[in-house]
């Protein structure tokens, strides 16, 4: 029987408060929805799939570097939640530390480097990443079903490049992420559905 993690509620509550403060003025792409609700859903997916407290917290803060260019964020997260959480977040980021200061990154180049590095990432970071990408692609599909191709007006990336990235993620999750067959199967189905919608 798989080990069942117990969530450290006080530590998780501290992370929720920090996440709310950090993201309170941010909204996810697509339909304008507070970003904190997206992060809470990702974190909840981690918990529902037997994630640890550190993994659940990393789910709440997994893209803090991209949003804030890493300025001051590394020390804050390490001090408040420990190096394990920080390392998961670093590995979930498509930016290296030396890139945090640069504001104009090449999207395709970043994503290719991320795909190429996935086999070297920890199981915790891959697990957090698949929960993030699975919930993210489900939001894309739901938004597309509501407003159609107008959705892509909210994105700077070409939808064909986006589906290329999701297909690459799917392939690498199957190759490098141990266990979590249900998540990997769901992700494959969502990638197939998004691919269909883009080609319609």
Buried (B, 14 or more C-beta within 10 A) or exposed (E): EEEEBEBBEEBBEBBBEBBBEBBEEBBBBBEEEBBBEBBBBBBBBBBEBBBBBBBBBBBBBBBBBBEBBBEEBBEBBBEBBEEBBBBBBBBBBBBEEEBBEEEEEEBEEBBBBBBEEBEEBEEBBBBBBBBBBBBBBBBBBEBBEEBEEEBBEEEEEEBEEBBBBBBBBBBBBEEEBEEBEEBBEBBBEBBBBBBEBBEE
